[in-house]
Structure formats: structure tokens, C-alpha cells
Amino acid sequence: MVILTLALVGIVAIIAYRKQKKPQRIMREGRLVKSETVSIGGEQLYVEKVAFKDWHVCIHSFYLISDKLAEDHTIVEQRWNYDDFCNITVRLEDYTYLLIRQVDVIALVRSFRPIPIDEFDNIAQPLI
């Protein structure tokens, strides 16, 4: 009985540690596919991907997510890709992010400090 209790406490401790270590999910819509913090060229970046049941739901969610990310922030600089209007890079006063829709997946790359868009796109694009 004691061994079973100790094993249960150990499992709970491991689960709690893993949850603490994992970055907080930013995009609440869709099914989480990827969530990680990476370091490239001395920059720490958060990468998150979410999947949807089809492209229509994905497009709708793209604009919802885009609005939520910029909500209550001042947009310093932004760039849309006009090929399909589902690719935007935005620099806010606190951070910069790249949001891309890929058919039924939305990918987000977010910095932890504001970075000019030209520089950020060069760093973030390979992560998508």
C-alpha cells in the first residue's frame, strides 16, 4: 500500500513538473499540434501550431486569432502577405509575431521582445 501511494505521488509530481515546464498555449482555437520555445541566433522564440477540421474553419479562426493577438496592444508595424491574406507579421510594443494559415493549420511564431519585421521574418520563416 505504501509503495502504491509513493508511486502515485511520484506520477503526480512528474505530471505537475511537465505542465509547469511547458509554455502557456496562446491560440485557444483548434487542436494543438506543436508548442515549443526555440533559440535561433540568440533570439528566444515561441512556436505554436494548431489544426482544424477543414480549411473553412481554419480561415475563420485565423482572423479571430489575429484580432486576439493584437487586442489591447499598440501595433507599431505590420505586414500582410497579399497572396492569400492569411499571412501576417506584426510588431507590437512588447513583441513581434508571425501568423500563417497553411490550409487547415495555423502556425504562430512569437518573439519575447519587439523585433523589426524584416529582421523577424528572416528568423521566423524557417520555423514554419
N, C-alpha and C positions, 0 to 999 in steps of 0.2 A: 504494500500500500504506500509506503514511504517513497519507494523508487518510482512508482507511478506518479505521485504528486510532484516529485522533483523533476521528472521528465516533462510533465505538463507545464510547470513553471519555466523550465528551460525553453520549451517551444514558444510559449507566450513572450518570453524575453527576446528571442530571436526575431519573431514577427514584429514586435514593437521597435526593435533596432532597425530593421529593414524599412519600415514605414517612416521612421524619423530620417533616415539617410536619403530617401527618395525625394526628388524635387516635387514641389507642390504643382499639381496639374493646373494649367492655365485655361485651356479650352475645355469647357464642360460638355459641349455638344459632341455627339459621335462616340465611337468606341476607341479607346486609347490603344494605339499600336506601338508607339515609341515615346519614351520620356527619359532624357539624359542630359547631363551637363558635360560639355566638352571644352577642351582648351586648344585653341589654334592661334599660333603666332603671338602668344602672350595674352590673348583675349579669352575670357571665360564666356561661353555661350550656352544657352539652354535650347535644346531641340525637342520638339514635340510633334507627333503625328497622330491624327485621328481619322478613322474610316467611317463611311456612311453606307447605307443600304443601296443607294443609287446616286447618279450624278445630279439629279434634280434637287434632292435633299442637300447634297453637298454644296451646290451653288447658293441655295438659300442660307445655309449655315455659314458659308464664307462671309457673307455680308453682315450677319449677326455678330460673328466673332470679330470682324474688323471694327465694327462700331463699339463693341465692348472693350477692346484693347485700347482704343483712343479716348474712351469715356473719362471725363474728369481730368484730362491731360491737355496740355497745350501742344499742338502739332507745330514743330519747328520747321520740318521739311518732309515732303512726301513725294513718292514717285510711283505712278501706276504703269504697268505694262499694258499697252493698249491693244495687244494681240487678242486677248480674251477678257480683259478687265478682271481677272481673277489672280492677280499677282501684284502685290503692293509692298513697298518698303517705306516705313515711316520712322522718322526720328522725333521722339518726344523729348521733353526737358529732362527726363530721368533715364531713358534707354532708347534703343533702336530695335525695330523688329522687321522681319520679312515674313509675309504670309502668302502662301502659294496654294492654289487648288490644283490637284492632279486627278482629274476625272472624278473619282469618288473618295479621295483622300485630301485632307488639308494638312499642310506642313507649316510649322512655325519655327523660326529661329529668332531668339531674343537675346540681346546683349544685357549686361548688367550696368552699363554706363552709356551715355549718348555718344554715338559714333556717326560721323558724316555718312550719308547714304552711299556715295561712290565707294568709299573705303569698306563700309559694311557689306555691300553686295559682293565685293571681291572675296571677303572672308566667308560669308554665309552661303553663297550659292553652292559650293562643293558639298555642303552638309545635307542638301535636299535630295 
